[in-house]
Amino acid sequence: MAHSKRFGKYYYYGCAHHARRGNTVCPNRTLLPQVEVERELLDILQKQLLTPDTPVKVLKAVNAKLRAQASASRPRVGEARKASTQVVRQINNYTRAVAREDSRHSN
């Protein structure tokens, strides 16, 4: 949301429903200056996320997820191998059947 003043625009965070439709839709008139909100947010993020142990925590979490996904996909790999073996067997059966049929007709 922006408000114009004599020397420029000032941006605020506030309820869009209140701004567009008024008190009957939303009684929340709170407006927070965008610059202050974003400065506070960045300060919080820096204090909580940009710490020396953050990369280690992220790496551990990513590795845990990857291990979980890998172990969950192992049964599916086995199933896929079985299915592949069956398909190869069927193709070989069809190939032999076609070869037998060809040899019958060529004699």
Buried (B, 14 or more C-beta within 10 A) or exposed (E): BEEEEEEEEBEBBBBEEBBEEEEEEBEEEEBEEBEEEEEEEEEEEEEEEEEEEEEEEEEEEEEEEEEEEEEEEEEEEEEEEEEEEEEEEEEEEEEEEEEEEEEEEEE
